[in-house]
Amino acid sequence: MKKENSSKLLLLLVAMIWGSGFPATKIILESGIKPFEFLAIRFFITALIMVVIMKIKKIKVKKDELIIGGVAGIILFAAFSFQTIGLVYTTSSKNAFITGANVIFVPYITWILTKQKPKLIYYVSSVICFLGIGVLSFENNLAINFGDFLTFLCAICFALQISAIGSKIKGRNPFAINTFQMLSAGIVSIVANILFENTTILTRDYDLKQMIALIYIITFNTFICYSIQTFAQKDIEPSKVSLILTTEIIFGAIFSVLILGDKLNLQLVIGGLLIFLSIILTELRKS
């Protein structure tokens, strides 16, 4: 139990750092860096650092760890693509709240992967969560914000990534899996940048502001956070992992208001509270 509590505290730290990543990513995108370009830099450099560490520590990789990491990396690329492109069209705080809704989808995906049927409370939580997303996303003309829709798809992909790793990680090396997850996501991001963004990753000159933001995201939000998350998941079931990590939406909203000056209007408060309530209700399954 003590080891599980330590892992929970580590995941809470991850959530706080990830929360700070929403405004940091918004700053990067507004500086002119393209979404796939940003993801390519973020994941591939992180992967190179982790490969070097694996070589130094002489970590042996099993074939199944390579496969799990590779598949998880493709899912991770999809999740961050939807989130990052969505952030171009919506606010940082809304992006944070809707991303956090991934916890609602984890039990259903885990059900498919492990045959463990969700408790009744998850169905109730899902309805409340969708109401919250609706309140956040509807514009004055009753149309759904395009950025919010992309972020919704991002939440589903994050749930799939958490479930995929959580159901397969027992007895395997989390660092090796995370290394190939980063490498896989980085390679796919580079290909996407070449195909859709005219290979800006090779032609751009980065200024000091962009470099600082990129270094922060790579070091803290990617390398450190995903290493901690993958390690901590060995001691905690996927649904608990996603629940703890969703506190990221609170940190994301706070940092977005403080750093970017996002407006804390009634729509954001009500929508955000509904999503957060739906997440908290999932914990009632314990009682």
VODODREN-708849 format. One record per atom (N, C-alpha, C): residue number from 1; x, y, z; atom name. Coordinates in steps of 0.02 Angstrom, whole numbers. Layout:
BEGIN
PT   nr      px      py      pz  atom
PT  NUM       X       Y       Z    CA
...
END
This chain:
BEGIN
PT   nr      px      py      pz  atom
PT    1      42     -60       0     N
PT    1       0       0       0    CA
PT    1      44      63       0     C
PT    2     100      61      38     N
PT    2     145     119      41    CA
PT    2     174     134     -27     C
PT    3     191      81     -65     N
PT    3     219      90    -132    CA
PT    3     166     120    -179     C
PT    4     104      98    -171     N
PT    4      50     125    -213    CA
PT    4      38     198    -198     C
PT    5      41     218    -134     N
PT    5      32     288    -115    CA
PT    5      87     332    -144     C
PT    6     149     306    -143     N
PT    6     205     343    -172    CA
PT    6     194     354    -247     C
PT    7     170     302    -280     N
PT    7     156     306    -351    CA
PT    7     101     357    -365     C
PT    8      51     361    -321     N
PT    8      -3     409    -330    CA
PT    8      23     481    -324     C
PT    9      69     493    -276     N
PT    9      98     559    -269    CA
PT    9     139     579    -330     C
PT   10     175     530    -358     N
PT   10     214     543    -418    CA
PT   10     168     561    -477     C
PT   11     112     525    -482     N
PT   11      64     540    -536    CA
PT   11      32     609    -527     C
PT   12      22     630    -464     N
PT   12      -5     696    -451    CA
PT   12      44     750    -474     C
PT   13     109     738    -462     N
PT   13     161     783    -486    CA
PT   13     161     787    -562     C
PT   14     152     730    -594     N
PT   14     147     727    -667    CA
PT   14      89     770    -691     C
PT   15      31     764    -657     N
PT   15     -28     802    -676    CA
PT   15     -16     877    -671     C
PT   16      20     899    -619     N
PT   16      34     970    -610    CA
PT   16      79     996    -666     C
PT   17     131     957    -682     N
PT   17     177     978    -735    CA
PT   17     141     979    -803     C
PT   18     100     927    -815     N
PT   18      62     926    -877    CA
PT   18      15     986    -882     C
PT   19     -14    1005    -825     N
PT   19     -58    1063    -825    CA
PT   19     -23    1126    -849     C
PT   20      40    1133    -830     N
PT   20      78    1191    -853    CA
PT   20      95    1187    -927     C
PT   21      89    1127    -956     N
PT   21     105    1118   -1026    CA
PT   21      54    1147   -1074     C
PT   22      -8    1156   -1051     N
PT   22     -60    1184   -1095    CA
PT   22     -43    1256   -1117     C
PT   23     -30    1302   -1070     N
PT   23     -11    1369   -1092    CA
PT   23      56    1370   -1128     C
PT   24     102    1327   -1107     N
PT   24     168    1325   -1141    CA
PT   24     160    1305   -1214     C
PT   25     118    1255   -1227     N
PT   25     106    1233   -1296    CA
PT   25      71    1288   -1336     C
PT   26      24    1323   -1305     N
PT   26     -11    1378   -1338    CA
PT   26      39    1432   -1359     C
PT   27      86    1447   -1315     N
PT   27     137    1497   -1330    CA
PT   27     180    1474   -1390     C
PT   28     198    1409   -1391     N
PT   28     238    1382   -1445    CA
PT   28     202    1387   -1512     C
PT   29     138    1369   -1513     N
PT   29      99    1371   -1575    CA
PT   29      89    1443   -1599     C
PT   30      77    1489   -1552     N
PT   30      67    1559   -1572    CA
PT   30     131    1592   -1595     C
PT   31     188    1561   -1580     N
PT   31     253    1588   -1603    CA
PT   31     266    1569   -1675     C
PT   32     225    1525   -1704     N
PT   32     233    1508   -1775    CA
PT   32     253    1436   -1788     C
PT   33     271    1399   -1736     N
PT   33     290    1329   -1744    CA
PT   33     229    1288   -1761     C
PT   34     235    1244   -1811     N
PT   34     179    1203   -1834    CA
PT   34     167    1144   -1786     C
PT   35     104    1119   -1783     N
PT   35      87    1065   -1736    CA
PT   35     130    1002   -1743     C
PT   36     136     974   -1804     N
PT   36     176     913   -1813    CA
PT   36     250     927   -1803     C
PT   37     272     986   -1822     N
PT   37     341    1007   -1810    CA
PT   37     356    1005   -1735     C
PT   38     311    1033   -1696     N
PT   38     318    1034   -1623    CA
PT   38     320     963   -1595     C
PT   39     275     920   -1618     N
PT   39     273     851   -1593    CA
PT   39     335     812   -1613     C
PT   40     360     824   -1673     N
PT   40     420     790   -1696    CA
PT   40     479     806   -1651     C
PT   41     488     871   -1637     N
PT   41     543     893   -1593    CA
PT   41     533     863   -1523     C
PT   42     472     869   -1498     N
PT   42     457     846   -1430    CA
PT   42     472     772   -1420     C
PT   43     446     730   -1463     N
PT   43     452     658   -1453    CA
PT   43     519     630   -1475     C
PT   44     544     653   -1533     N
PT   44     605     622   -1559    CA
PT   44     666     638   -1516     C
PT   45     672     701   -1494     N
PT   45     729     719   -1451    CA
PT   45     724     681   -1385     C
PT   46     663     676   -1358     N
PT   46     654     637   -1296    CA
PT   46     675     565   -1306     C
PT   47     656     536   -1363     N
PT   47     674     467   -1378    CA
PT   47     750     458   -1382     C
PT   48     784     505   -1415     N
PT   48     857     500   -1421    CA
PT   48     891     501   -1352     C
PT   49     866     545   -1308     N
PT   49     893     548   -1240    CA
PT   49     884     481   -1205     C
PT   50     825     451   -1213     N
PT   50     810     388   -1179    CA
PT   50     849     329   -1208     C
PT   51     860     331   -1274     N
PT   51     901     278   -1306    CA
PT   51     972     280   -1279     C
PT   52    1000     341   -1271     N
PT   52    1067     348   -1243    CA
PT   52    1070     320   -1172     C
PT   53    1020     336   -1132     N
PT   53    1017     309   -1063    CA
PT   53    1013     233   -1064     C
PT   54     974     205   -1109     N
PT   54     969     132   -1115    CA
PT   54    1036     100   -1133     C
PT   55    1073     134   -1177     N
PT   55    1139     109   -1196    CA
PT   55    1188     111   -1137     C
PT   56    1186     167   -1100     N
PT   56    1231     175   -1043    CA
PT   56    1216     123    -989     C
PT   57    1152     113    -975     N
PT   57    1132      66    -924    CA
PT   57    1127      -6    -949     C
PT   58    1139     -14   -1015     N
PT   58    1138     -80   -1047    CA
PT   58    1072    -117   -1033     C
PT   59    1018     -80   -1044     N
PT   59     951    -109   -1034    CA
PT   59     933    -153   -1094     C
PT   60     917    -215   -1081     N
PT   60     898    -261   -1134    CA
PT   60     824    -254   -1148     C
PT   61     807    -255   -1212     N
PT   61     738    -245   -1233    CA
PT   61     709    -311   -1260     C
PT   62     650    -327   -1235     N
PT   62     614    -386   -1260    CA
PT   62     572    -365   -1320     C
PT   63     557    -414   -1362     N
PT   63     519    -400   -1423    CA
PT   63     449    -373   -1407     C
PT   64     417    -400   -1354     N
PT   64     350    -377   -1338    CA
PT   64     351    -306   -1310     C
PT   65     405    -286   -1276     N
PT   65     411    -217   -1252    CA
PT   65     417    -168   -1310     C
PT   66     454    -188   -1361     N
PT   66     461    -147   -1421    CA
PT   66     394    -138   -1456     C
PT   67     356    -194   -1460     N
PT   67     290    -191   -1494    CA
PT   67     241    -148   -1455     C
PT   68     238    -158   -1389     N
PT   68     193    -119   -1346    CA
PT   68     209     -45   -1352     C
PT   69     274     -28   -1346     N
PT   69     295      42   -1351    CA
PT   69     280      71   -1419     C
PT   70     292      32   -1472     N
PT   70     279      57   -1540    CA
PT   70     206      73   -1552     C
PT   71     163      27   -1531     N
PT   71      90      37   -1540    CA
PT   71      66      96   -1497     C
PT   72      89      98   -1433     N
PT   72      70     153   -1388    CA
PT   72      93     220   -1415     C
PT   73     151     221   -1448     N
PT   73     177     283   -1477    CA
PT   73     134     310   -1533     C
PT   74     108     265   -1575     N
PT   74      64     286   -1629    CA
PT   74      -1     315   -1601     C
PT   75     -27     282   -1548     N
PT   75     -88     308   -1516    CA
PT   75     -73     376   -1484     C
PT   76     -14     381   -1452     N
PT   76       5     444   -1420    CA
PT   76      12     500   -1471     C
PT   77      40     484   -1530     N
PT   77      45     534   -1583    CA
PT   77     -25     558   -1603     C
PT   78     -72     512   -1611     N
PT   78    -140     531   -1630    CA
PT   78    -171     577   -1577     C
PT   79    -161     558   -1513     N
PT   79    -189     597   -1458    CA
PT   79    -162     669   -1457     C
PT   80     -96     675   -1462     N
PT   80     -66     741   -1460    CA
PT   80     -78     781   -1524     C
PT   81     -87     747   -1579     N
PT   81    -104     782   -1641    CA
PT   81    -171     816   -1634     C
PT   82    -221     778   -1612     N
PT   82    -288     807   -1602    CA
PT   82    -286     864   -1550     C
PT   83    -247     852   -1495     N
PT   83    -244     903   -1443    CA
PT   83    -208     966   -1466     C
PT   84    -152     958   -1500     N
PT   84    -111    1015   -1520    CA
PT   84    -145    1055   -1575     C
PT   85    -173    1021   -1626     N
PT   85    -209    1057   -1679    CA
PT   85    -272    1089   -1650     C
PT   86    -305    1053   -1603     N
PT   86    -364    1081   -1571    CA
PT   86    -350    1144   -1533     C
PT   87    -290    1147   -1505     N
PT   87    -269    1206   -1465    CA
PT   87    -262    1268   -1508     C
PT   88    -253    1258   -1574     N
PT   88    -249    1315   -1619    CA
PT   88    -317    1350   -1624     C
PT   89    -371    1311   -1615     N
PT   89    -439    1337   -1626    CA
PT   89    -479    1348   -1563     C
PT   90    -451    1331   -1505     N
PT   90    -488    1341   -1443    CA
PT   90    -441    1369   -1390     C
PT   91    -468    1383   -1330     N
PT   91    -426    1411   -1277    CA
PT   91    -388    1356   -1240     C
PT   92    -336    1376   -1207     N
PT   92    -294    1329   -1169    CA
PT   92    -334    1297   -1113     C
PT   93    -376    1335   -1078     N
PT   93    -414    1308   -1021    CA
PT   93    -466    1257   -1044     C
PT   94    -503    1271   -1099     N
PT   94    -552    1224   -1126    CA
PT   94    -517    1161   -1150     C
PT   95    -460    1169   -1181     N
PT   95    -421    1113   -1205    CA
PT   95    -402    1067   -1147     C
PT   96    -385    1097   -1090     N
PT   96    -366    1059   -1031    CA
PT   96    -424    1020   -1003     C
PT   97    -482    1053    -996     N
PT   97    -541    1020    -968    CA
PT   97    -563     960   -1010     C
PT   98    -568     970   -1075     N
PT   98    -593     916   -1118    CA
PT   98    -543     859   -1123     C
PT   99    -478     875   -1124     N
PT   99    -427     823   -1123    CA
PT   99    -435     779   -1061     C
PT  100    -450     810   -1005     N
PT  100    -457     773    -942    CA
PT  100    -514     724    -942     C
PT  101    -560     731    -989     N
PT  101    -617     686    -992    CA
PT  101    -597     616   -1014     C
PT  102    -534     605   -1030     N
PT  102    -512     538   -1051    CA
PT  102    -526     485    -998     C
PT  103    -531     506    -934     N
PT  103    -544     458    -880    CA
PT  103    -611     422    -890     C
PT  104    -658     455    -921     N
PT  104    -724     426    -930    CA
PT  104    -722     368    -980     C
PT  105    -676     371   -1028     N
PT  105    -673     320   -1080    CA
PT  105    -629     261   -1061     C
PT  106    -585     269   -1012     N
PT  106    -538     216    -993    CA
PT  106    -573     151    -974     C
PT  107    -625     152    -930     N
PT  107    -658      90    -911    CA
PT  107    -687      51    -970     C
PT  108    -715      88   -1019     N
PT  108    -745      54   -1077    CA
PT  108    -692      22   -1121     C
PT  109    -636      56   -1130     N
PT  109    -582      28   -1171    CA
PT  109    -549     -30   -1134     C
PT  110    -540     -23   -1067     N
PT  110    -513     -78   -1027    CA
PT  110    -559    -138   -1030     C
PT  111    -625    -126   -1032     N
PT  111    -675    -179   -1038    CA
PT  111    -662    -220   -1102     C
PT  112    -648    -185   -1157     N
PT  112    -635    -218   -1220    CA
PT  112    -570    -259   -1217     C
PT  113    -519    -230   -1184     N
PT  113    -453    -262   -1182    CA
PT  113    -449    -318   -1131     C
PT  114    -484    -311   -1074     N
PT  114    -475    -359   -1019    CA
PT  114    -540    -395    -998     C
PT  115    -597    -377   -1030     N
PT  115    -662    -407   -1015    CA
PT  115    -688    -389    -946     C
PT  116    -662    -335    -916     N
PT  116    -686    -312    -851    CA
PT  116    -740    -259    -862     C
PT  117    -802    -277    -848     N
PT  117    -859    -233    -862    CA
PT  117    -859    -174    -814     C
PT  118    -872    -113    -839     N
PT  118    -874     -53    -795    CA
PT  118    -933     -56    -747     C
PT  119    -924     -23    -689     N
PT  119    -978     -18    -640    CA
PT  119   -1031      33    -665     C
PT  120   -1090      30    -635     N
PT  120   -1146      73    -655    CA
PT  120   -1128     147    -651     C
PT  121   -1087     166    -600     N
PT  121   -1071     236    -589    CA
PT  121   -1036     267    -650     C
PT  122   -1000     225    -689     N
PT  122    -966     251    -748    CA
PT  122   -1016     275    -801     C
PT  123   -1073     242    -806     N
PT  123   -1123     262    -855    CA
PT  123   -1153     330    -835     C
PT  124   -1165     339    -770     N
PT  124   -1191     402    -744    CA
PT  124   -1139     458    -756     C
PT  125   -1077     442    -741     N
PT  125   -1023     491    -749    CA
PT  125   -1015     511    -822     C
PT  126   -1024     463    -867     N
PT  126   -1017     478    -939    CA
PT  126   -1068     529    -962     C
PT  127   -1130     522    -938     N
PT  127   -1183     570    -957    CA
PT  127   -1165     640    -932     C
PT  128   -1143     645    -869     N
PT  128   -1125     710    -840    CA
PT  128   -1066     740    -878     C
PT  129   -1018     697    -895     N
PT  129    -958     721    -931    CA
PT  129    -976     749    -999     C
PT  130   -1020     715   -1036     N
PT  130   -1040     739   -1101    CA
PT  130   -1079     805   -1096     C
PT  131   -1118     813   -1043     N
PT  131   -1153     876   -1031    CA
PT  131   -1102     932   -1021     C
PT  132   -1050     918    -981     N
PT  132    -998     967    -969    CA
PT  132    -962     987   -1032     C
PT  133    -945     937   -1074     N
PT  133    -912     952   -1137    CA
PT  133    -957     994   -1182     C
PT  134   -1022     978   -1181     N
PT  134   -1070    1016   -1221    CA
PT  134   -1074    1089   -1200     C
PT  135   -1076    1100   -1133     N
PT  135   -1078    1168   -1107    CA
PT  135   -1015    1207   -1128     C
PT  136    -957    1174   -1124     N
PT  136    -895    1207   -1142    CA
PT  136    -891    1223   -1217     C
PT  137    -917    1177   -1258     N
PT  137    -902    1179   -1330    CA
PT  137    -951    1218   -1372     C
PT  138   -1014    1222   -1352     N
PT  138   -1064    1255   -1394    CA
PT  138   -1051    1330   -1398     C
PT  139   -1051    1355   -1460     N
PT  139   -1043    1426   -1472    CA
PT  139   -1112    1461   -1471     C
PT  140   -1113    1525   -1482     N
PT  140   -1176    1564   -1481    CA
PT  140   -1226    1540   -1534     C
PT  141   -1201    1515   -1591     N
PT  141   -1246    1491   -1644    CA
PT  141   -1262    1417   -1636     C
PT  142   -1248    1388   -1577     N
PT  142   -1260    1318   -1560    CA
PT  142   -1217    1269   -1600     C
PT  143   -1165    1296   -1634     N
PT  143   -1117    1252   -1669    CA
PT  143   -1064    1231   -1619     C
PT  144   -1035    1172   -1631     N
PT  144    -982    1147   -1587    CA
PT  144    -915    1175   -1610     C
PT  145    -877    1202   -1564     N
PT  145    -811    1229   -1581    CA
PT  145    -766    1174   -1609     C
PT  146    -736    1187   -1667     N
PT  146    -695    1137   -1702    CA
PT  146    -636    1114   -1659     C
PT  147    -605    1162   -1625     N
PT  147    -548    1144   -1582    CA
PT  147    -569    1100   -1524     C
PT  148    -629    1112   -1497     N
PT  148    -654    1070   -1442    CA
PT  148    -670     999   -1467     C
PT  149    -695     994   -1529     N
PT  149    -709     927   -1557    CA
PT  149    -645     887   -1566     C
PT  150    -592     920   -1591     N
PT  150    -528     886   -1599    CA
PT  150    -500     865   -1530     C
PT  151    -510     907   -1480     N
PT  151    -487     891   -1413    CA
PT  151    -525     832   -1384     C
PT  152    -589     827   -1401     N
PT  152    -630     770   -1381    CA
PT  152    -600     705   -1409     C
PT  153    -582     706   -1473     N
PT  153    -550     647   -1504    CA
PT  153    -483     632   -1470     C
PT  154    -448     684   -1450     N
PT  154    -386     677   -1413    CA
PT  154    -397     639   -1347     C
PT  155    -451     656   -1312     N
PT  155    -466     623   -1248    CA
PT  155    -477     548   -1257     C
PT  156    -511     529   -1311     N
PT  156    -523     458   -1325    CA
PT  156    -456     423   -1338     C
PT  157    -412     455   -1376     N
PT  157    -347     424   -1391    CA
PT  157    -304     417   -1328     C
PT  158    -306     468   -1283     N
PT  158    -268     463   -1221    CA
PT  158    -294     405   -1178     C
PT  159    -360     396   -1177     N
PT  159    -389     340   -1140    CA
PT  159    -365     274   -1168     C
PT  160    -362     269   -1234     N
PT  160    -338     208   -1266    CA
PT  160    -265     195   -1250     C
PT  161    -224     249   -1248     N
PT  161    -153     242   -1233    CA
PT  161    -142     218   -1161     C
PT  162    -180     247   -1114     N
PT  162    -174     227   -1044    CA
PT  162    -195     155   -1034     C
PT  163    -250     135   -1067     N
PT  163    -276      67   -1060    CA
PT  163    -229      16   -1093     C
PT  164    -202      34   -1151     N
PT  164    -158     -11   -1187    CA
PT  164     -95     -27   -1146     C
PT  165     -65      25   -1117     N
PT  165      -5      14   -1076    CA
PT  165     -23     -20   -1011     C
PT  166     -76       3    -978     N
PT  166     -95     -24    -913    CA
PT  166    -111     -98    -915     C
PT  167    -139    -121    -970     N
PT  167    -159    -191    -975    CA
PT  167    -102    -238    -996     C
PT  168     -46    -209   -1017     N
PT  168       9    -250   -1043    CA
PT  168      75    -242   -1006     C
PT  169      78    -195    -958     N
PT  169     143    -175    -930    CA
PT  169     168    -222    -876     C
PT  170     125    -262    -846     N
PT  170     146    -306    -791    CA
PT  170     203    -351    -812     C
PT  171     257    -351    -771     N
PT  171     314    -394    -784    CA
PT  171     360    -370    -838     C
PT  172     350    -310    -863     N
PT  172     392    -284    -917    CA
PT  172     427    -220    -895     C
PT  173     479    -200    -931     N
PT  173     519    -142    -914    CA
PT  173     485     -78    -938     C
PT  174     461     -36    -892     N
PT  174     425      25    -912    CA
PT  174     468      74    -950     C
PT  175     533      78    -933     N
PT  175     577     126    -967    CA
PT  175     586     106   -1040     C
PT  176     594      41   -1052     N
PT  176     602      17   -1121    CA
PT  176     539      30   -1162     C
PT  177     481      16   -1132     N
PT  177     417      29   -1166    CA
PT  177     410     103   -1182     C
PT  178     426     146   -1134     N
PT  178     418     218   -1144    CA
PT  178     467     244   -1196     C
PT  179     527     215   -1199     N
PT  179     576     236   -1250    CA
PT  179     550     224   -1320     C
PT  180     523     165   -1331     N
PT  180     497     149   -1398    CA
PT  180     430     184   -1412     C
PT  181     395     202   -1358     N
PT  181     335     243   -1367    CA
PT  181     354     312   -1393     C
PT  182     404     343   -1363     N
PT  182     427     409   -1385    CA
PT  182     457     406   -1455     C
PT  183     496     353   -1469     N
PT  183     528     346   -1535    CA
PT  183     476     338   -1590     C
PT  184     427     295   -1576     N
PT  184     373     283   -1625    CA
PT  184     334     348   -1639     C
PT  185     316     383   -1585     N
PT  185     278     446   -1593    CA
PT  185     320     498   -1630     C
PT  186     386     500   -1615     N
PT  186     430     548   -1647    CA
PT  186     438     536   -1722     C
PT  187     445     473   -1741     N
PT  187     454     456   -1812    CA
PT  187     391     473   -1852     C
PT  188     333     455   -1825     N
PT  188     270     470   -1859    CA
PT  188     260     546   -1865     C
PT  189     280     583   -1813     N
PT  189     274     657   -1814    CA
PT  189     318     687   -1868     C
PT  190     379     661   -1876     N
PT  190     424     686   -1928    CA
PT  190     395     674   -1997     C
PT  191     367     615   -2007     N
PT  191     336     598   -2072    CA
PT  191     277     646   -2085     C
PT  192     237     660   -2034     N
PT  192     180     705   -2041    CA
PT  192     203     776   -2057     C
PT  193     258     798   -2026     N
PT  193     285     865   -2039    CA
PT  193     310     870   -2111     C
PT  194     341     817   -2136     N
PT  194     366     816   -2205    CA
PT  194     307     818   -2255     C
PT  195     255     779   -2240     N
PT  195     199     773   -2287    CA
PT  195     152     834   -2286     C
PT  196     140     862   -2226     N
PT  196      88     913   -2220    CA
PT  196     112     983   -2203     C
PT  197     176     990   -2184     N
PT  197     200    1056   -2161    CA
PT  197     265    1078   -2197     C
PT  198     278    1048   -2254     N
PT  198     336    1068   -2296    CA
PT  198     402    1063   -2259     C
PT  199     409    1013   -2217     N
PT  199     472     999   -2182    CA
PT  199     500    1059   -2145     C
PT  200     455    1095   -2110     N
PT  200     477    1155   -2074    CA
PT  200     527    1139   -2018     C
PT  201     528    1077   -1996     N
PT  201     574    1057   -1942    CA
PT  201     647    1066   -1963     C
PT  202     661    1063   -2029     N
PT  202     729    1069   -2054    CA
PT  202     746    1140   -2079     C
PT  203     695    1180   -2090     N
PT  203     707    1246   -2122    CA
PT  203     699    1305   -2074     C
PT  204     671    1293   -2014     N
PT  204     657    1349   -1969    CA
PT  204     717    1367   -1925     C
PT  205     725    1432   -1913     N
PT  205     774    1457   -1864    CA
PT  205     735    1474   -1800     C
PT  206     751    1440   -1745     N
PT  206     714    1449   -1683    CA
PT  206     744    1505   -1640     C
PT  207     700    1550   -1616     N
PT  207     725    1604   -1573    CA
PT  207     728    1581   -1500     C
PT  208     752    1624   -1456     N
PT  208     764    1606   -1386    CA
PT  208     699    1586   -1351     C
PT  209     645    1623   -1362     N
PT  209     581    1608   -1331    CA
PT  209     556    1539   -1350     C
PT  210     561    1523   -1414     N
PT  210     540    1458   -1438    CA
PT  210     583    1402   -1408     C
PT  211     648    1414   -1404     N
PT  211     695    1364   -1377    CA
PT  211     680    1349   -1304     C
PT  212     667    1402   -1265     N
PT  212     653    1392   -1193    CA
PT  212     589    1351   -1184     C
PT  213     537    1370   -1222     N
PT  213     473    1334   -1217    CA
PT  213     480    1261   -1238     C
PT  214     517    1249   -1292     N
PT  214     527    1181   -1316    CA
PT  214     567    1139   -1266     C
PT  215     619    1168   -1238     N
PT  215     661    1133   -1189    CA
PT  215     619    1115   -1128     C
PT  216     576    1160   -1106     N
PT  216     533    1146   -1048    CA
PT  216     486    1088   -1062     C
PT  217     453    1090   -1121     N
PT  217     406    1037   -1139    CA
PT  217     442     969   -1146     C
PT  218     500     970   -1179     N
PT  218     537     907   -1189    CA
PT  218     561     878   -1123     C
PT  219     591     921   -1081     N
PT  219     621     897   -1019    CA
PT  219     569     876    -968     C
PT  220     522     920    -954     N
PT  220     475     906    -899    CA
PT  220     412     870    -923     C
PT  221     377     900    -972     N
PT  221     312     872    -992    CA
PT  221     317     806   -1031     C
PT  222     375     792   -1059     N
PT  222     381     730   -1099    CA
PT  222     427     680   -1065     C
PT  223     492     695   -1061     N
PT  223     539     645   -1035    CA
PT  223     525     626    -962     C
PT  224     523     676    -918     N
PT  224     513     661    -847    CA
PT  224     443     634    -833     C
PT  225     391     667    -860     N
PT  225     323     647    -845    CA
PT  225     305     578    -871     C
PT  226     323     564    -933     N
PT  226     305     498    -960    CA
PT  226     346     442    -930     C
PT  227     406     458    -909     N
PT  227     446     407    -874    CA
PT  227     414     391    -806     C
PT  228     393     443    -770     N
PT  228     360     433    -706    CA
PT  228     293     396    -715     C
PT  229     254     418    -765     N
PT  229     189     387    -776    CA
PT  229     195     313    -790     C
PT  230     240     295    -837     N
PT  230     248     225    -856    CA
PT  230     273     183    -797     C
PT  231     318     212    -757     N
PT  231     344     177    -698    CA
PT  231     289     167    -646     C
PT  232     251     220    -632     N
PT  232     200     218    -580    CA
PT  232     142     172    -598     C
PT  233     128     163    -663     N
PT  233      73     121    -684    CA
PT  233      82      48    -666     C
PT  234     143      29    -648     N
PT  234     154     -41    -629    CA
PT  234     119     -58    -564     C
PT  235     105      -8    -522     N
PT  235      77     -21    -456    CA
PT  235       4       0    -449     C
PT  236     -25      31    -502     N
PT  236     -93      57    -498    CA
PT  236    -132      35    -559     C
PT  237    -195      18    -550     N
PT  237    -238      -3    -605    CA
PT  237    -253      56    -651     C
PT  238    -266      43    -716     N
PT  238    -274      97    -765    CA
PT  238    -327     150    -747     C
PT  239    -384     129    -718     N
PT  239    -437     177    -702    CA
PT  239    -414     226    -648     C
PT  240    -375     202    -599     N
PT  240    -349     245    -546    CA
PT  240    -296     293    -575     C
PT  241    -255     268    -621     N
PT  241    -204     309    -653    CA
PT  241    -237     368    -688     C
PT  242    -287     354    -729     N
PT  242    -320     406    -767    CA
PT  242    -355     456    -721     C
PT  243    -382     431    -665     N
PT  243    -417     475    -618    CA
PT  243    -369     526    -588     C
PT  244    -312     503    -565     N
PT  244    -262     548    -535    CA
PT  244    -237     598    -587     C
PT  245    -224     573    -647     N
PT  245    -196     617    -699    CA
PT  245    -245     670    -722     C
PT  246    -310     659    -710     N
PT  246    -358     710    -732    CA
PT  246    -357     772    -688     C
PT  247    -322     771    -632     N
PT  247    -314     833    -594    CA
PT  247    -273     884    -635     C
PT  248    -243     858    -689     N
PT  248    -208     901    -736    CA
PT  248    -254     955    -764     C
PT  249    -319     941    -770     N
PT  249    -365     990    -799    CA
PT  249    -372    1051    -753     C
PT  250    -370    1039    -687     N
PT  250    -373    1095    -640    CA
PT  250    -310    1137    -645     C
PT  251    -252    1103    -644     N
PT  251    -189    1139    -650    CA
PT  251    -185    1175    -717     C
PT  252    -209    1142    -771     N
PT  252    -208    1173    -837    CA
PT  252    -250    1236    -840     C
PT  253    -309    1233    -810     N
PT  253    -353    1292    -810    CA
PT  253    -322    1349    -769     C
PT  254    -294    1331    -711     N
PT  254    -262    1382    -668    CA
PT  254    -204    1416    -704     C
PT  255    -159    1375    -733     N
PT  255    -101    1403    -768    CA
PT  255    -123    1444    -829     C
PT  256    -176    1422    -863     N
PT  256    -200    1458    -922    CA
PT  256    -228    1527    -904     C
PT  257    -263    1531    -848     N
PT  257    -290    1595    -825    CA
PT  257    -233    1641    -802     C
PT  258    -185    1612    -764     N
PT  258    -131    1653    -736    CA
PT  258     -80    1675    -789     C
PT  259     -63    1629    -835     N
PT  259     -10    1644    -883    CA
PT  259     -36    1676    -947     C
PT  260     -91    1649    -974     N
PT  260    -117    1673   -1038    CA
PT  260    -175    1722   -1031     C
PT  261    -203    1727    -970     N
PT  261    -258    1773    -960    CA
PT  261    -324    1748    -988     C
PT  262    -332    1681    -993     N
PT  262    -397    1653   -1015    CA
PT  262    -453    1679    -971     C
PT  263    -510    1694   -1002     N
PT  263    -567    1721    -965    CA
PT  263    -602    1666    -925     C
PT  264    -611    1678    -861     N
PT  264    -645    1630    -817    CA
PT  264    -720    1646    -817     C
PT  265    -754    1634    -874     N
PT  265    -825    1652    -880    CA
PT  265    -870    1595    -852     C
PT  266    -935    1608    -850     N
PT  266    -982    1560    -821    CA
PT  266    -984    1495    -861     C
PT  267    -979    1499    -927     N
PT  267    -980    1439    -969    CA
PT  267    -921    1394    -953     C
PT  268    -862    1423    -944     N
PT  268    -803    1383    -927    CA
PT  268    -809    1352    -858     C
PT  269    -834    1390    -810     N
PT  269    -841    1366    -742    CA
PT  269    -891    1308    -738     C
PT  270    -951    1317    -768     N
PT  270   -1002    1265    -765    CA
PT  270    -980    1202    -802     C
PT  271    -955    1211    -863     N
PT  271    -932    1154    -903    CA
PT  271    -875    1117    -869     C
PT  272    -828    1155    -843     N
PT  272    -771    1125    -809    CA
PT  272    -791    1087    -746     C
PT  273    -837    1116    -708     N
PT  273    -860    1083    -647    CA
PT  273    -898    1019    -662     C
PT  274    -938    1018    -715     N
PT  274    -974     958    -734    CA
PT  274    -926     901    -753     C
PT  275    -875     919    -792     N
PT  275    -825     869    -811    CA
PT  275    -788     843    -749     C
PT  276    -768     889    -706     N
PT  276    -732     868    -646    CA
PT  276    -776     827    -600     C
PT  277    -840     845    -594     N
PT  277    -887     806    -554    CA
PT  277    -895     735    -581     C
PT  278    -898     728    -647     N
PT  278    -905     662    -677    CA
PT  278    -844     618    -661     C
PT  279    -786     650    -658     N
PT  279    -725     614    -642    CA
PT  279    -724     592    -569     C
PT  280    -744     637    -524     N
PT  280    -745     621    -453    CA
PT  280    -796     565    -438     C
PT  281    -853     565    -474     N
PT  281    -904     515    -462    CA
PT  281    -880     444    -476     C
PT  282    -831     437    -521     N
PT  282    -805     371    -536    CA
PT  282    -772     339    -475     C
PT  283    -750     381    -428     N
PT  283    -718     355    -367    CA
PT  283    -770     322    -320     C
PT  284    -834     337    -329     N
PT  284    -885     309    -286    CA
PT  284    -891     234    -293     C
PT  285    -862     206    -347     N
PT  285    -865     133    -356    CA
PT  285    -832      96    -298     C
PT  286    -786     130    -262     N
PT  286    -752      98    -206    CA
PT  286    -800      84    -149     C
PT  287    -853     126    -142     N
PT  287    -899     118     -87    CA
PT  287    -964      84    -109     C
END
